[in-house]
Amino acid sequence: MLTEDKRLYVAHGQEGPICLCGKMANRHGLIAGATGTGKTVTLQVLAETFSQAGVPCFMADMKGDLSGVSQTGQMSGFIEKRCAEFGIENPPFQGSPVCFYDVFGEQGHPMRTTISNMGPELLSRLMELNEVQAGVMTILFKVADERGLLLLDLKDLRSMLTYIADHATELSKKYGNVSTTSVGAIQRALLTLENQGADKFFGEPAFDIMDLLQCRADGRGMLSVLAADKLMLNPKLYSTFLLWLLSDLYARLPEVGDQALPRLVFFFDEAHTLFTDTPKSLVDKIEQVVRLIRSKGVGVYFVTQNPTDIPDSVLAQLGNRVQHALRAFTPKEQKNVKAAAETFRANPGFKTEDAIMELGTGEALVSFLDEKGTPNIVERAKILFPLSQIGAITPSQREEIIKSSRIFGRYDTMIDRESAFEVLLAESEAAEKELEASNQEKETRDRGQNAGKEKETKSSSKKKSIFSKILAAVITSITAAIGTHVANTVTGKKSRSKESIGKKVTKSAVSTATRTATRELTRSILGNLIK
């Protein structure tokens, strides 16, 4: 609740109202406690108070309960009791301006990004790749960037995987080893991701992060509520998606330093999913983003069951804390309670460790930063009741809010413009056509060469055949002339011809060759020269 002097009234302790300092709200915060102790109501109170102060907020709704922040609250027996305890008369019940989002586009406006925008590191975390496979993913992005290929959706990523596998040898020489085994593992992880519904998360139009920084005409900040009941079935996708939002905010927002109020407050529910099985290198980068994003005017509030769910390096940056009850039935749980107590500035009036286990529903240990950035002494307090509805709204109410939103229709229809998939497909088809044309040209050339050789062979055979016939005719003529000459010599007769034997032989040979040309095959086959 925003007080008349513009203070962020959040809880009520023994000394009176406990207010969050707006100037220090970008120093981040923690809301912790066991299931059923009131964390969701605390988040709702903080969010609507920020909204009243003109600060937009983003939060994930795990069970649909936070959707009630859009509707006007009403008096109940519990609230009447709290009003009497807090000295509040006639609380100004009202709903807050809300915009609903849903990665799957079922309970709100679709919220998606592109593969290129996600980047290799977050994508590797999402796909649970090992170090070697993550290295191949980095090479993939490097190649895509150098070639100017847009990676918009999962089919673009699959096309690039095929491309680097086909060019593994040449890429390995330039960037390092690109093994087909690693590419195969990434392809299997991609298939798993697609089966989990991530294909709806990657694509265009990509969500514009600046839509989270909107205020209504009356000055109230817009509460962006992400339906996360289905998304939480894949904790890796949920946490990586929120981490992408944070990193995109950090990348796009300008430095503003400390202001009277934050530009945006980001509630990270189920924060333990962000750090579970996360490599130290990535945790270090998360720490860096959390540390530096406050200079962009963004406050990040982690919501989890136990402070020990968050690494110490990140926990140390969370100055505003609300600790609900913890249960300690085992030695490990007792150790966690002690660790949670040690994160507060001690109050001499009670033992923090004992108080954590004694808190009732709606009660909490509260410690906010003062105007100088120093943690206040921890106080045992009761969280203020929300002015909006506690609990989920109806589907028809949700649909009405979605349709009346100023961004209705902006992200609803996916588009598929030319990207890596289309470019690589065109290159592949062009290469296939070029290969086919080259093969046809080779076949044509080979046929021509074969025809020439066949013609040459036939011509050579024909010449050899004619020569053989001429030779056979000459031999026959010579034999006949010799026989005649011998006969004349024996009988004493002279030749009637004055022609020489040589001329007769030549004339006979030519005549014989001419006659046998028509039956050369027969002759050739029968072998007349032998007789």
C-alpha positions in Angstrom: 0.0 0.0 0.0 1.3 3.5 -0.9 1.0 5.9 2.0 -0.1 9.5 1.7 3.6 10.6 1.9 4.4 8.1 -1.0 6.1 5.5 1.2 5.9 1.9 0.2 4.0 0.4 3.1 4.6 -3.4 3.2 4.4 -4.8 6.7 3.5 -3.8 10.3 5.8 -4.5 13.2 5.7 -3.7 16.9 6.9 -0.2 16.3 4.3 0.5 13.5 4.4 0.5 9.7 7.5 -1.0 8.0 8.2 0.7 4.6 10.5 -0.1 1.8 12.7 2.8 0.8 12.0 3.5 -2.9 15.5 4.8 -3.5 16.9 1.5 -2.3 14.3 -0.7 -4.0 16.7 -1.4 -6.9 19.2 -3.0 -4.5 17.3 -6.2 -5.0 15.5 -8.4 -2.5 14.6 -11.9 -1.2 11.3 -13.4 -0.3 11.8 -16.8 1.4 9.8 -19.3 3.3 8.3 -22.8 3.3 5.3 -23.7 1.2 2.1 -22.2 2.5 3.6 -19.5 4.7 2.5 -16.5 2.6 5.2 -15.9 0.0 2.7 -15.4 -2.8 0.6 -12.8 -0.8 3.8 -10.9 0.1 4.8 -10.8 -3.6 1.3 -9.6 -4.5 1.5 -6.8 -1.8 4.9 -5.7 -3.0 3.8 -5.7 -6.7 0.7 -3.7 -6.3 2.5 -1.2 -4.0 5.2 -0.7 -6.6 2.4 -0.3 -9.3 0.7 2.4 -7.2 4.0 4.2 -7.0 4.3 4.1 -10.8 6.8 1.2 -11.0 6.0 -1.6 -13.5 6.7 -5.1 -12.4 7.2 -8.5 -14.0 6.3 -11.7 -12.2 5.7 -15.4 -12.9 2.4 -17.0 -11.8 3.0 -20.6 -10.8 -0.6 -21.6 -9.8 -2.8 -18.9 -11.3 -3.2 -17.2 -7.9 -1.5 -14.0 -8.9 -4.0 -13.3 -11.6 -6.3 -11.9 -8.8 -4.1 -8.8 -8.7 -6.1 -7.5 -11.7 -9.4 -7.4 -9.7 -10.6 -5.3 -6.9 -10.3 -6.9 -3.5 -13.0 -7.0 -0.8 -13.4 -7.0 2.9 -13.2 -10.3 4.8 -13.0 -11.4 8.4 -9.2 -11.8 8.1 -8.8 -8.3 6.6 -11.1 -6.7 9.2 -8.8 -8.2 11.9 -5.7 -6.9 10.3 -7.2 -3.4 9.8 -7.9 -3.3 13.5 -4.3 -4.4 14.3 -2.8 -1.9 11.8 -5.1 1.0 12.6 -6.4 1.2 9.0 -9.9 2.4 8.2 -11.7 2.0 4.9 -8.8 0.4 2.9 -9.0 1.6 -0.7 -9.5 -1.7 -2.5 -8.6 -1.7 -6.1 -7.2 -3.9 -8.8 -3.9 -3.1 -10.6 -3.4 -2.7 -14.4 -2.3 -6.2 -15.6 -1.0 -7.6 -18.9 -1.0 -11.4 -19.1 1.7 -13.4 -21.0 2.2 -17.0 -21.8 5.1 -18.6 -23.6 2.6 -21.1 -25.1 0.1 -18.4 -26.0 -2.8 -20.1 -24.1 -3.4 -17.8 -21.1 -1.9 -14.6 -22.3 0.0 -12.9 -25.1 2.7 -15.1 -26.6 6.2 -14.3 -25.3 9.0 -15.6 -27.6 12.5 -14.8 -28.7 14.8 -16.0 -31.5 17.7 -18.5 -31.4 20.1 -15.7 -32.2 18.8 -13.5 -29.5 19.1 -16.3 -26.9 22.8 -16.9 -27.7 25.0 -20.0 -27.4 25.5 -19.9 -23.7 21.9 -19.8 -22.6 20.9 -22.2 -25.3 23.6 -24.6 -24.1 22.2 -24.4 -20.6 18.7 -24.9 -21.8 19.7 -28.0 -23.8 21.9 -29.3 -20.9 25.0 -29.6 -23.2 28.4 -30.5 -21.8 31.5 -28.4 -22.2 32.5 -29.9 -25.5 29.0 -29.7 -27.0 28.7 -26.1 -25.8 31.9 -25.3 -27.6 30.4 -26.6 -30.9 27.3 -24.5 -30.2 29.6 -21.4 -29.9 31.2 -22.3 -33.2 27.8 -22.7 -34.8 26.8 -19.2 -33.8 30.2 -17.8 -34.9 29.7 -19.2 -38.3 26.1 -18.0 -38.6 27.1 -14.5 -37.5 30.1 -14.3 -39.9 27.8 -15.4 -42.8 25.0 -13.1 -41.7 22.6 -16.0 -41.3 19.6 -15.3 -39.0 18.8 -18.0 -36.5 15.2 -17.4 -35.7 13.6 -20.7 -34.8 14.4 -24.4 -34.2 14.5 -25.3 -37.9 17.2 -22.6 -38.4 19.2 -24.2 -35.7 18.8 -27.7 -37.1 19.9 -26.4 -40.6 23.0 -24.9 -39.1 23.8 -28.1 -37.3 23.6 -30.0 -40.6 25.8 -27.3 -42.2 28.6 -27.5 -39.7 28.5 -31.3 -39.8 28.9 -31.2 -43.6 31.8 -28.7 -43.3 33.3 -30.1 -40.1 36.8 -30.6 -41.6 37.3 -27.1 -42.8 35.6 -25.5 -39.8 37.8 -27.6 -37.4 40.9 -26.1 -39.0 39.7 -22.6 -38.3 37.7 -22.8 -35.1 38.7 -26.0 -33.4 37.3 -29.5 -33.3 33.8 -30.0 -34.6 33.0 -33.6 -34.1 30.0 -35.4 -35.6 29.4 -37.0 -32.3 28.9 -33.6 -30.6 26.7 -32.4 -33.4 24.6 -35.6 -33.1 24.2 -35.1 -29.3 23.1 -31.5 -29.9 20.6 -32.7 -32.5 19.1 -35.2 -30.0 18.9 -32.5 -27.4 17.2 -30.2 -29.9 14.6 -32.9 -30.6 13.9 -33.2 -26.9 13.5 -29.5 -26.6 11.1 -29.4 -29.4 9.0 -32.2 -27.9 8.7 -30.1 -24.7 7.1 -27.3 -26.6 10.1 -25.0 -27.0 9.2 -24.5 -30.7 6.6 -22.1 -29.6 9.1 -20.1 -27.6 11.5 -19.5 -30.5 10.4 -17.5 -33.5 9.1 -14.2 -34.6 7.7 -11.7 -33.8 10.1 -11.7 -30.9 9.0 -10.1 -27.6 10.1 -6.5 -27.2 11.5 -6.2 -23.7 10.4 -2.5 -23.6 6.8 -3.6 -23.3 7.6 -4.5 -19.7 8.3 -0.8 -18.9 4.8 0.6 -19.4 2.6 2.7 -17.1 -1.1 3.5 -17.4 -2.3 7.1 -18.1 -3.1 7.4 -14.4 0.5 6.9 -13.5 0.2 3.3 -12.2 2.8 0.8 -13.3 1.8 -2.1 -15.5 2.1 -5.6 -13.8 3.2 -8.1 -16.4 2.1 -11.6 -15.2 3.5 -14.7 -16.9 1.4 -17.8 -16.8 4.0 -20.4 -15.6 2.0 -23.4 -14.5 2.7 -25.3 -17.7 6.2 -23.7 -18.2 7.3 -25.0 -14.8 6.9 -28.6 -16.1 10.3 -27.8 -17.7 12.3 -25.9 -15.0 15.3 -25.4 -17.3 13.1 -23.7 -19.9 11.4 -21.6 -17.2 14.6 -20.4 -15.5 16.5 -19.9 -18.8 13.7 -17.9 -20.2 13.6 -15.6 -17.2 17.4 -15.3 -17.3 17.1 -14.3 -20.9 14.7 -11.6 -20.0 17.1 -10.3 -17.3 20.1 -10.3 -19.7 18.1 -8.6 -22.4 17.0 -5.9 -20.0 20.7 -5.5 -19.0 21.8 -5.2 -22.6 19.2 -2.8 -23.8 18.5 -0.4 -20.9 20.7 2.7 -20.4 22.6 3.5 -17.2 20.5 5.7 -14.9 22.1 5.2 -11.5 20.1 5.5 -8.3 16.7 7.1 -8.7 13.8 7.9 -6.4 12.1 4.7 -7.6 13.2 1.8 -9.9 12.3 1.7 -13.5 11.2 -1.9 -13.2 11.0 -4.6 -10.5 11.6 -8.2 -11.6 10.3 -11.0 -9.3 12.1 -14.3 -10.0 9.8 -17.0 -8.4 11.2 -20.5 -7.8 14.6 -18.9 -7.9 16.3 -22.2 -7.0 15.7 -23.4 -10.6 18.1 -20.8 -11.8 21.1 -22.2 -10.0 20.4 -25.9 -10.0 23.0 -27.8 -12.2 24.2 -24.5 -13.5 28.0 -24.3 -14.4 30.0 -22.0 -12.2 31.0 -19.9 -15.2 27.3 -19.1 -15.8 26.6 -18.5 -12.1 29.4 -15.9 -12.2 27.8 -14.2 -15.1 24.4 -14.2 -13.3 26.1 -12.6 -10.3 27.5 -10.0 -12.6 24.2 -9.2 -14.2 22.5 -8.9 -10.8 25.2 -6.7 -9.5 25.2 -4.3 -12.5 21.5 -4.3 -13.5 20.6 -2.1 -10.6 22.5 0.7 -12.3 19.9 0.3 -15.1 17.2 1.0 -12.6 16.0 -2.6 -12.3 15.4 -4.3 -8.9 15.5 -8.1 -8.9 13.6 -9.9 -6.1 14.2 -13.7 -5.7 11.4 -15.8 -4.4 12.4 -19.2 -3.0 11.9 -21.6 -0.1 15.3 -21.2 1.6 18.0 -18.5 1.3 20.5 -21.4 0.9 19.0 -22.1 -2.5 20.9 -19.0 -3.8 24.7 -18.8 -4.1 26.3 -16.6 -1.5 27.8 -14.3 -4.1 24.2 -13.5 -5.3 22.6 -13.6 -1.8 25.1 -10.9 -0.6 23.5 -8.5 -3.1 20.0 -8.9 -1.9 19.5 -6.0 0.6 15.7 -6.1 1.2 14.6 -9.3 2.8 11.3 -10.9 3.9 11.7 -14.2 5.6 8.6 -16.3 6.2 8.6 -19.4 8.4 10.9 -22.4 7.9 10.4 -25.8 9.3 13.3 -27.8 10.9 12.6 -31.5 11.3 16.0 -32.8 10.2 19.6 -31.8 11.0 19.9 -30.4 7.5 16.8 -28.3 7.9 18.0 -27.0 11.3 21.3 -26.0 9.6 19.4 -24.1 6.9 17.4 -22.2 9.5 20.5 -21.2 11.3 22.1 -20.1 8.0 18.9 -18.0 7.2 19.0 -16.4 10.6 22.6 -15.3 10.1 21.8 -13.3 7.0 19.9 -10.7 9.1 21.1 -7.9 11.3 20.3 -9.3 14.8 17.6 -7.8 17.0 18.4 -7.9 20.7 14.6 -8.3 21.4 14.5 -11.9 20.1 16.6 -14.8 18.8 16.2 -14.8 15.0 16.8 -18.5 14.7 13.9 -19.3 17.0 11.6 -16.7 15.5 11.9 -18.2 12.0 10.4 -21.4 13.2 7.7 -19.7 15.3 6.2 -17.5 12.6 2.6 -18.0 11.5 1.1 -17.7 8.1 1.3 -14.1 6.9 4.1 -13.3 9.4 7.7 -12.7 8.5 11.0 -11.4 9.6 11.6 -8.2 7.7 14.7 -6.2 7.1 14.9 -3.4 4.5 17.7 -1.0 3.6 17.6 2.5 4.9 18.2 5.6 2.8 21.9 5.2 3.2 21.9 1.6 2.1 22.4 0.1 5.5 20.3 -3.0 6.5 17.8 -2.2 9.3 17.6 -4.4 12.4 15.4 -7.4 11.6 11.8 -7.0 12.8 9.1 -9.6 13.4 6.1 -8.3 11.5 2.8 -9.1 9.8 2.6 -8.6 6.1 0.0 -6.1 4.9 -3.1 -7.5 3.1 -3.4 -6.8 -0.6 -5.9 -4.4 -1.9 -6.6 -6.6 -4.9 -8.3 -10.0 -5.0 -6.6 -12.9 -3.3 -6.8 -16.0 -5.6 -7.3 -16.8 -9.3 -9.7 -15.0 -11.7 -12.1 -16.8 -14.1 -11.1 -17.7 -17.7 -13.6 -15.1 -19.0 -12.1 -12.3 -16.9 -8.6 -13.3 -18.2 -9.8 -13.3 -21.8 -11.4 -9.9 -21.4 -8.2 -8.4 -20.0 -6.2 -10.0 -22.8 -8.4 -8.6 -25.5 -8.5 -5.1 -24.0 -4.7 -5.0 -23.8 -2.9 -2.4 -26.0 -0.6 -5.1 -27.4 -3.4 -7.5 -28.3 -2.6 -9.1 -31.7 1.0 -7.8 -31.8 2.5 -11.2 -31.0 -0.3 -13.6 -31.6 0.5 -14.7 -35.2 4.0 -16.2 -35.9 5.8 -15.1 -39.0 8.5 -17.0 -40.9 10.8 -14.7 -42.9 13.9 -15.7 -44.7 16.5 -17.0 -42.3 19.3 -19.6 -42.1 16.9 -22.5 -43.1 15.8 -20.8 -46.3 19.3 -19.6 -47.2 21.0 -22.9 -46.6 18.2 -24.8 -48.4 18.6 -22.6 -51.4 22.4 -23.2 -51.4 21.9 -26.9 -51.1 19.4 -27.0 -54.0 21.7 -24.8 -56.1 24.6 -27.2 -55.4 22.5 -30.2 -56.3 21.5 -28.6 -59.6 25.1 -27.6 -60.4 26.2 -31.2 -59.7 23.4 -32.6 -61.9 24.4 -30.3 -64.7 28.0 -31.2 -64.4 27.2 -34.9 -64.5 25.0 -34.4 -67.6 27.8 -32.5 -69.3 30.2 -35.2 -68.5 27.9 -37.9 -69.8 27.4 -35.9 -73.0 31.1 -35.5 -73.4 31.8 -39.2 -72.7 29.1 -40.2 -75.2 30.8 -38.0 -77.9 34.2 -39.4 -77.1 32.9 -43.0 -77.2 31.1 -42.3 -80.6 34.3 -40.9 -82.0 36.3 -43.9 -80.9 33.7 -46.3 -82.3 33.8 -44.5 -85.7 37.6 -44.5 -85.7 37.6 -48.2 -84.8 35.2 -49.0 -87.7 37.2 -46.9 -90.2 40.4 -48.7 -89.1 38.8 -52.1 -89.4 37.5 -51.2 -92.9 40.9 -50.1 -94.0 42.5 -53.2 -92.7 39.9 -55.3 -94.5 40.4 -53.6 -97.8 44.2 -54.0 -97.5 43.8 -57.7 -96.8 41.6 -58.1 -99.9 44.1 -56.3 -102.1 46.9 -58.4 -100.7 44.9 -61.6 -101.3 44.1 -60.5 -104.9 47.7 -59.7 -105.6 48.9 -63.0 -104.4 46.2 -64.8 -106.5 47.2 -62.9 -109.6 50.9 -63.5 -109.1 50.2 -67.2 -108.6 48.0 -67.4 -111.8 50.6 -65.4 -113.8 53.4 -67.7 -112.7 51.3 -70.7 -113.6 50.5 -69.4 -117.1 54.1 -68.4 -117.7 55.3 -71.9 -116.7 52.7 -73.5 -119.0 53.7 -71.4 -122.0 57.3 -72.1 -121.4 56.5 -75.9 -121.4 54.3 -75.7 -124.6 56.5 -73.2 -126.3 53.6 -70.7 -126.7 54.2 -67.0 -126.3 51.9 -64.6 -124.6 49.6 -62.7 -126.9 49.9 -59.7 -124.8 52.8 -57.3 -125.0 52.0 -56.2 -121.5 54.5 -57.1 -118.9 53.7 -59.5 -116.2 53.8 -56.7 -113.7 51.1 -54.8 -115.4 48.9 -57.8 -115.7 49.4 -58.6 -112.0 48.4 -55.0 -111.2 45.3 -55.0 -113.4 44.2 -58.4 -112.1 44.6 -57.3 -108.5 42.6 -54.2 -108.9 39.8 -56.1 -110.6 39.8 -58.8 -108.0 39.7 -56.3 -105.2 36.7 -54.6 -106.8 34.8 -57.8 -107.1 35.4 -59.1 -103.6 34.4 -55.8 -101.9 30.7 -56.8 -101.9 31.4 -60.1 -100.2 34.3 -59.1 -97.9 32.6 -60.3 -94.7 32.0 -63.7 -96.3 35.3 -63.8 -97.5 36.8 -62.6 -94.5 34.9 -65.2 -92.6 35.6 -68.1 -95.1 39.3 -67.4 -95.6 39.5 -67.8 -99.4 43.2 -67.2 -99.5 43.9 -70.7 -98.1 42.6 -72.7 -101.2 
